[in-house]
Amino acid sequence: MDKKTKFGLLGLLIFLGLVISFVYLNHVNIPVLEPQGIVAQKQLKLILLTLGLSAVVVIPVFALTITIGIKYREGNHKSTYKPNWDGNNLLEIIWWLIPAALILILGMVIWKSSYALDPYKPLSNTQKPIVIDVIALDWKWLFLYPEENIATVNYLQIPVGRPIHFNITADAPMNSLWIPQLGSQIYAMPGMSTELNLDAKRTGNYYGSSANISGTGYAGMNFITHATPSSDYARWVKDTQRNKNELDSVTYAKLAKPSQNNPPSFYGSYNEGLYDSIIMKYMGPMTHSQHSAHTGHTEMMQ
């Protein structure tokens, strides 16, 4: 097989690889590339912008690497051998100036987007946000609706077009709440309360998960966010409030124990101040029982 045939086959393989990749990406579901909220839409634009800017450097570098490897390979006797050629001022300026300019542009983009996409920043919306308290447990998500006095496990329902304000903490090792199609992920930490503001522009079921490895049951720590019209959301709230399950201190103690692949569950009421009490339990010196529980969990993770 001659060299031209080899290079032709190599080019054909690269082309087929690109075609297969394009077809795959066109049919596979990649949540971050299918935004359904204003935050996620802004983040996708930021991802595409930074990807395009990076391609200005990455594509020429790979192209030159392949070209130089082919042209100056040992078996190519047509190329000029210049062992004493030590540089070119024009080329030096080009390959230092372009990356420097891109870094400057990326720095400005990062500075601007860090403020624009601050997860604590309320969304611009005339409607009052719905407050949802989120507690990361082993290995499940507990959602509290303080204004409606209802609670759910591994299930989240929100109305379309209305901002959602999350207060997030953990009664377990540090975790991270993430709904890719709606936007940012943010950490859930014991003894702390973080915030996140999101919304959904369209009805649908959006996958939510843990974005931080937290032990044995991490892989099953996911949930569905059901975005519905406001009327359906109001109906769901009333139906849930009629649920006889109550999330009292005894029920919560059982719920907080490590368990895996928990199905969605619903509570018609819960003890007022539960979220704050979970945060405060980590604020003082660790008790003997808390120390024993923490040690046991650490040993289980190991």
C-alpha positions in Angstrom: 0.0 0.0 0.0 1.5 3.3 -1.1 1.7 6.4 1.1 -1.0 8.3 -0.7 -3.4 5.4 -0.1 -2.5 5.3 3.6 -3.1 9.0 4.0 -6.3 8.7 2.1 -7.5 6.0 4.4 -6.5 8.0 7.4 -8.4 11.0 6.2 -11.5 8.8 5.5 -11.3 7.4 9.0 -11.2 10.9 10.5 -14.1 12.0 8.4 -16.2 8.9 9.4 -15.3 9.6 13.0 -16.6 13.1 12.7 -19.8 12.0 11.0 -20.5 9.3 13.6 -19.8 11.8 16.4 -22.2 14.4 14.8 -25.0 11.8 14.4 -24.5 10.5 18.0 -24.6 14.0 19.5 -27.6 14.9 17.3 -29.7 12.0 18.8 -28.4 11.6 22.3 -30.0 13.5 25.2 -27.4 15.9 26.8 -29.3 17.9 29.4 -26.8 20.9 29.5 -27.3 21.3 25.8 -31.1 21.4 26.1 -31.8 24.3 28.5 -35.3 24.9 29.8 -34.7 27.8 32.1 -33.3 31.3 31.8 -30.2 30.4 33.9 -29.5 27.3 31.8 -29.9 29.3 28.6 -27.3 31.8 29.7 -25.0 29.1 30.7 -25.2 27.3 27.4 -24.4 30.6 25.6 -21.3 30.9 27.9 -20.3 27.3 27.2 -20.5 27.8 23.4 -18.7 31.1 23.6 -15.8 29.7 25.6 -15.7 26.6 23.3 -15.5 28.8 20.2 -12.7 31.0 21.7 -10.8 27.9 22.8 -11.1 26.4 19.3 -9.2 29.4 17.9 -6.1 27.9 19.6 -6.9 24.2 19.9 -7.8 23.6 16.2 -4.6 25.3 14.7 -2.4 23.5 17.3 -3.8 20.1 16.4 -3.7 20.9 12.7 -0.1 22.0 12.9 0.9 19.0 15.0 -0.5 16.6 12.4 1.0 18.6 9.5 4.5 18.9 11.1 4.4 15.2 12.1 3.7 14.2 8.5 5.9 16.7 6.7 9.0 16.3 8.9 8.8 12.6 9.5 12.0 10.6 9.1 10.7 8.9 5.9 9.9 12.1 4.0 13.0 13.0 2.1 11.3 15.9 0.2 11.2 18.2 3.3 14.0 20.6 3.9 16.3 19.7 6.9 17.2 22.8 8.9 18.9 21.6 12.2 20.2 25.1 12.9 17.0 27.1 12.4 16.2 28.5 15.8 13.1 30.7 15.4 11.0 33.3 13.5 10.2 36.6 15.2 6.9 37.0 13.3 5.7 33.5 14.2 6.8 34.0 17.9 4.7 37.2 18.0 1.7 35.4 16.5 1.6 32.4 18.8 2.1 34.5 21.9 -0.2 37.4 21.0 -3.2 35.3 20.0 -3.4 33.2 23.2 -2.7 36.3 25.3 -5.6 38.1 23.6 -7.9 35.1 24.1 -7.0 34.9 27.8 -7.8 38.6 28.2 -11.2 38.1 26.5 -12.0 35.0 28.6 -11.0 36.9 31.7 -13.5 39.6 30.9 -16.2 37.0 30.1 -15.6 35.2 33.3 -15.7 38.4 35.4 -19.0 39.5 33.8 -20.7 36.1 33.9 -19.6 35.5 37.5 -21.8 38.4 38.6 -24.6 37.8 36.0 -25.0 34.1 36.9 -24.5 34.4 40.7 -26.7 31.6 42.1 -27.6 33.9 45.0 -28.9 36.6 42.7 -32.7 36.7 42.4 -34.1 36.2 38.9 -35.7 39.2 37.2 -39.4 38.3 37.5 -42.4 40.2 38.8 -43.8 37.1 40.4 -43.1 36.1 44.0 -40.6 33.2 44.1 -41.6 29.9 45.5 -39.3 29.0 48.4 -38.1 25.4 48.7 -35.8 24.1 51.4 -33.5 21.3 50.3 -31.8 18.8 52.6 -29.2 16.4 51.2 -29.4 13.0 53.1 -27.7 9.6 52.7 -28.6 9.0 49.8 -31.7 10.9 49.0 -33.0 14.5 48.6 -35.6 15.9 50.9 -37.6 18.9 49.7 -39.5 21.1 52.1 -42.2 23.6 50.9 -42.4 26.0 53.9 -45.3 28.1 52.6 -47.3 25.0 51.7 -46.1 22.9 54.7 -45.5 19.8 52.6 -42.4 17.7 51.9 -41.3 15.3 49.3 -38.4 12.8 48.9 -36.7 12.4 45.5 -39.4 14.4 43.8 -39.7 18.1 43.0 -42.7 19.8 41.4 -42.6 23.5 40.4 -44.8 25.8 38.3 -43.6 27.0 34.9 -42.7 30.6 34.6 -42.3 31.3 38.3 -38.9 31.8 40.0 -37.8 29.2 42.5 -35.6 30.1 45.4 -33.8 27.1 47.0 -32.3 27.1 50.4 -29.9 24.2 50.6 -28.1 22.3 53.4 -27.1 18.8 54.3 -27.7 16.4 57.2 -25.0 14.1 55.8 -21.5 14.6 54.1 -21.2 17.5 51.6 -23.2 17.1 48.4 -24.3 19.1 45.4 -27.7 19.8 43.9 -27.9 19.9 40.2 -30.8 20.1 37.7 -28.8 20.4 34.4 -31.6 21.6 32.2 -32.5 24.4 34.6 -29.1 25.6 35.5 -26.4 25.9 38.1 -25.3 23.3 40.6 -24.5 24.4 44.2 -23.1 22.6 47.2 -25.1 21.3 50.2 -23.0 21.4 53.3 -23.7 20.5 57.0 -24.1 23.6 59.2 -24.4 25.9 56.3 -27.2 27.2 54.1 -26.5 28.0 50.4 -28.9 29.5 47.9 -29.9 28.9 44.3 -32.4 30.7 42.0 -33.8 28.8 39.0 -36.9 28.7 36.9 -38.5 26.6 34.2 -39.7 28.1 30.9 -41.5 25.0 29.6 -43.4 22.1 31.1 -41.6 18.8 31.3 -39.8 16.3 33.5 -36.2 17.4 34.2 -33.6 15.1 35.6 -31.9 16.1 38.9 -29.0 14.5 40.7 -26.1 14.7 43.0 -23.1 16.3 41.4 -20.7 15.4 44.2 -19.6 11.8 45.0 -20.7 11.1 48.6 -20.4 7.4 49.2 -22.0 4.0 48.4 -25.5 5.2 47.3 -24.3 8.3 45.3 -25.3 6.8 41.9 -29.0 6.4 43.0 -29.3 9.9 44.5 -31.4 11.4 41.7 -34.9 12.8 41.3 -37.3 14.2 38.8 -38.3 17.8 38.6 -41.8 18.1 37.3 -42.5 21.5 35.8 -46.3 22.1 35.3 -48.7 24.9 34.6 -49.6 27.0 37.7 -53.1 25.4 37.9 -51.6 21.9 38.0 -49.1 22.9 40.6 -51.8 24.3 42.8 -53.8 21.1 42.4 -50.8 19.0 43.3 -50.1 21.1 46.4 -53.7 20.6 47.7 -53.5 16.8 46.9 -50.3 16.5 48.8 -51.6 18.5 51.8 -54.3 15.8 52.1 -51.6 13.1 52.4 -51.8 11.6 55.9 -48.1 11.0 56.1 -46.5 13.4 58.6 -42.8 14.2 58.7 -42.4 14.4 62.5 -39.1 14.0 64.4 -39.5 10.2 64.6 -40.2 9.8 60.9 -37.3 12.2 60.0 -34.9 10.2 62.2 -35.7 7.1 60.2 -35.6 8.9 56.9 -32.1 10.4 57.7 -30.6 6.9 58.1 -28.5 5.9 55.0 -30.5 4.1 52.3 -30.2 3.7 48.6 -32.4 4.1 45.5 -35.3 5.6 47.4 -38.6 5.9 45.5 -40.4 9.3 45.6 -42.5 9.8 48.8 -44.8 12.6 50.0 -45.7 14.1 53.3 -48.8 16.2 54.0 -47.1 18.1 56.8 -43.8 18.5 58.6 -42.5 20.0 61.8 -42.0 23.8 61.5 -38.4 24.8 61.8 -37.0 21.5 60.6 -34.6 23.1 58.2 -33.2 25.5 60.7 -32.9 22.8 63.4 -30.8 20.7 61.0 -28.4 23.5 60.4 -28.1 24.4 64.1 -27.3 20.8 65.1 -23.9 21.2 63.5 -23.2 24.7 64.9 -22.2 23.6 68.4 -19.7 21.0 69.7 -20.3 17.6 68.3 -22.0 15.3 70.7 -20.9 11.7 71.4 -23.8 10.3 69.3 -23.1 12.6 66.4 -19.4 11.6 66.6 -20.3 7.9 66.6 -22.6 8.4 63.6 -20.0 10.3 61.6 -17.3 7.7 62.4 -19.6 4.9 61.3 -20.4 6.7 58.0 -16.8 7.3 57.3 -15.9 3.6 57.9 -18.8 2.6 55.6 -17.5 4.9 52.8 -14.0 3.4 53.1 
